[in-house]
Amino acid sequence: MSERGDNSPGPTAADVDPLGDPFLRTCFAVPVPPATFLRRRRLVEHLDQAPATPLTMVNGCAGAGKTLLVADWAAHLDRPVAWLTAGATDQAPGVFWAYLLEALRACGAHEIRDVGCPAEAGTVDHGLLARLAARLNARDRPVTVVLDEYDRVSAPEIADQLGFVLHHAGRGMRLVLVTRTEPTLPLHRYRADGTLTEIRDAELAFTPEEAATLLELHGLRLGDDAARALVERTRGWAAGLRLCALAARQSSDPETYLKEFEAGQSTIADFLLAEVLKRQPAPTQDLLLRVSVLDRFCPDLANALAGRRDAEPILAELHRANAFVEHLGHSWYRLHPLFAEILAAHLRVRFPSLETELHRRAAQWLRHTGPLPETLAHGAAAGDWPFTARTLVDDLAIGQFFTGLRSGDLGELFSRMPPETTGPEADLVRAARELSDGDPGHALPHLERARRELARAGSGGAAARLGLALLDTLAARMTGCPDRAERAARTAGELLRDLPAELPRKHPELAALLQTHLGAARLWAGRFEDAGTALRAAAAGSDGATALSREDSLSLLALIDCLTGWPTRAERRVLAALADAERFSLAEPAGSGLGHLVLAAVALDRDELGEARALLDRATAARLSPWDPVTAAALVIVRARLQLARNEARAALETAESAVPAAVASPWAEAHIALVVSAAHLAEGRPEPAVKVLRDAVGQDAACTVAAARAHLAAGDPGAALDLLDALPAGQRVGPAVTVRALLVRAEATGRQGDHATARRLVTRALLDARNERLRRPFQETGPWLRRLLDTDTFPRLPARPGPRSGNEPEPGHPPALVVDRLSDRELDVLQRLAQMMTTEEIAADLFVSVNTVKTHLKSVYRKLGVNRRNEAVHRARELRLL
Amino acid sequence: MRYEIRVDGLMSETLTKAFPELDHVVMSGQTVLFGPVVDEAHLYGLLARCQSLGLRVLEMRRIPE
């Protein structure tokens, strides 16, 4: 077995599959035809026409010789071939595409290196498929993609996705489907276009001449008539002919056996397999029956199942004789799919109770050498649940319930675990399932039971304790218990130090999940610094296993930016998170929709209400209920602030009443809800309660202090407002969304006290500070005083705001835009040419002006649009419908 | 729902064990498997099982309860 690698992006060695399982590499291996394989020229020639058509379909019944035909053809091609035995992978689209991308990389299609890779089982992002198709389209030589056992790909969306990629890859990809059933691609359209090469059962059937040649390869000679009779009886079915040859070879008089071969009334495969099986020596029969419970096996594993030592020569001989066994390379074998089914039926008849025991032995053997999913599958099939749960937990793979390509599989597998299974690991698995369903209430009893059992066991069980600590951290996050999260994370850190280093390395998602949940819990407690430390650590990864945690932690970091008044920084972070999520095809919006909530809050501060509302809708469409108090609180706050901005103060007050269930209160959540309540009172002309509601938060939170000052101002007490602002600690690192508001309150207060020069100076500073962040909401909040001031004086202008978009009704009671700077005609001329990707020199030549003049125009365009770069200017101008 | 599946040829006792949920009867060179079918998924699963055992399905029909 080779080393499992990490899933680092970039060129992967050919011996690491996307899930880090060397074992499943066998599904990228082109099967090797046995010595007795007959190359049939007419079929190869038909396949050779395949490069002319984008799609080739080889479909026929089990044992018709499809796979070997295509494998032999592919081995002689002078073009790269990406082979994927699709039946060997999980059925979810995300997994299918992860494997297909890996198959492409393995065959040397390096241009798809940066296409990305799905990190979730259930989904593959459309953008990823589009990127893949575009990269393939750019190839000068087509890559041939063979999907064997395509009939076992059941997800209907995979067919659509394949059709899409095939269409858009143009001449860069040739797809060969090997299948028992018609795929759900629009075949009639391909046939009508003449873009489909088809080889079906009738063509796959052996002719009498071919049958005679095949038997010769098996050392049997047959006359024309006998060959014709044989083909008639077997209908030229490859598997039937092979079995005939085997049965004949083992009889005393092969010629006569073949001449008199008569399956009678029996079904051929059934009859012949029984014939061939009963002629094998007893040890071989026993071995064949036992390995029928396995998808693939190596001699050592076969020995473990049969309790023998001589599987290797037996398997080699069977493969050489072209009987039952196919060689997958790397000394792994599998049974011919047709015979596997029939052998399994024989096993049940001969040894009715052995099946469970065989699964148990397979699980035991695989536990030390094989890939985890196979081990778990056999453990579950054996009904040995304590073993299965322990295997998962000891491998430190419990985090896979919450991330990665396996989460759906694991949930499905362990849903069959009966309630009477005991042991700390079983309880941990149950807790993980409840938590991944977003139900900490039901998870907690399981966690407590696991804790008691581990305590009773005394020492040892480091992996189980680590699993418990991880789930504890998550449960603490979901229930809003920061202290508990700290304790659990500390325990986890100590345990990680004591474990052998390769285990945590194998599961990078474990540390990422821990840090993310810890960060979220700290954020709830209002400890932004410490939260940032944990979240930045969680966001540092770059692989698929940690993609979900990465998006989660980046969204939480963006929320911290937002709460401390840095909207642009928050926006950048969320956009980075979304771009990363797209690379890994995470469901959109992944996680909790927190990222979109943050974007909505940013849009609110910029007074882009339609945008904010659309984003809020997207965030809430993701889930019916937010899954942790941080998100729940953010949702309440953003929703209430949007209602305030739309002059629905009463509705905002009602929203602010919404309960956010959590064990301990969160200072920032309370403060920001108090902010909304205070602003709602002010909007309805009640300054007294507006002051009162903020009393506790003043001094704790800069934004609240500023809001309290505003309330005092509204109550007619500019002195009190200034006192509050003066008391603001200078060292707090709050961003422009807070400082601009503070400047405006101070300006109004000094203005009221008669110092108009200072007031004007302060307003000017506020406008300048707000420009780069495109902050407009703070100016809307100040009311008529500022409007009068701005009307009487010249001030620096704020960047223009996007006009009303189609589909957005005008906001009710929305005051007209404050300060909008129109672009001059000349500036518009320059902007239009900028959008056509012209250089500064080209624009100058086109407009008959100097380059310097163009640069001056550009500067003022940037200033008026509130941007710093060309592409931003064009983007912004499109938003504003200026182009 | 109850279904019957008619297969070409006589199935051995062993092979019929691959359909533990169905009864079978042999007539004129054909085997008829019959019994309760839970839902669509089960039905298609039975068809797939026939295919993977190399059986030729001649007829498949729903029978009145």
Chai-1 contact restraints between the chains, C-beta under 6 A:
chainA,res_idxA,chainB,res_idxB,connection_type,confidence,min_distance_angstrom,max_distance_angstrom,comment,restraint_id
A,A62,B,Q51,contact,1.0,0.0,6.0,A-B,restraint_1
A,A62,B,S52,contact,1.0,0.0,6.0,A-B,restraint_2
A,A62,B,G54,contact,1.0,0.0,6.0,A-B,restraint_3
A,G63,B,G54,contact,1.0,0.0,6.0,A-B,restraint_4
A,R180,B,Q51,contact,1.0,0.0,6.0,A-B,restraint_5
A,Q265,B,L10,contact,1.0,0.0,6.0,A-B,restraint_6
A,Q265,B,G29,contact,1.0,0.0,6.0,A-B,restraint_7
A,S266,B,G9,contact,1.0,0.0,6.0,A-B,restraint_8
A,S266,B,L10,contact,1.0,0.0,6.0,A-B,restraint_9
A,T267,B,G9,contact,1.0,0.0,6.0,A-B,restraint_10
A,T267,B,M11,contact,1.0,0.0,6.0,A-B,restraint_11
A,T267,B,L55,contact,1.0,0.0,6.0,A-B,restraint_12
A,A269,B,G54,contact,1.0,0.0,6.0,A-B,restraint_13
A,D270,B,S12,contact,1.0,0.0,6.0,A-B,restraint_14
A,D270,B,L15,contact,1.0,0.0,6.0,A-B,restraint_15
A,L338,B,G54,contact,1.0,0.0,6.0,A-B,restraint_16
A,E341,B,S52,contact,1.0,0.0,6.0,A-B,restraint_17
A,E341,B,L53,contact,1.0,0.0,6.0,A-B,restraint_18
A,I342,B,L53,contact,1.0,0.0,6.0,A-B,restraint_19
A,A345,B,T14,contact,1.0,0.0,6.0,A-B,restraint_20
A,A345,B,L15,contact,1.0,0.0,6.0,A-B,restraint_21
A,A345,B,K17,contact,1.0,0.0,6.0,A-B,restraint_22
A,A345,B,A18,contact,1.0,0.0,6.0,A-B,restraint_23
A,H346,B,T14,contact,1.0,0.0,6.0,A-B,restraint_24
A,R348,B,K17,contact,1.0,0.0,6.0,A-B,restraint_25
A,V349,B,T14,contact,1.0,0.0,6.0,A-B,restraint_26
A,V349,B,K17,contact,1.0,0.0,6.0,A-B,restraint_27
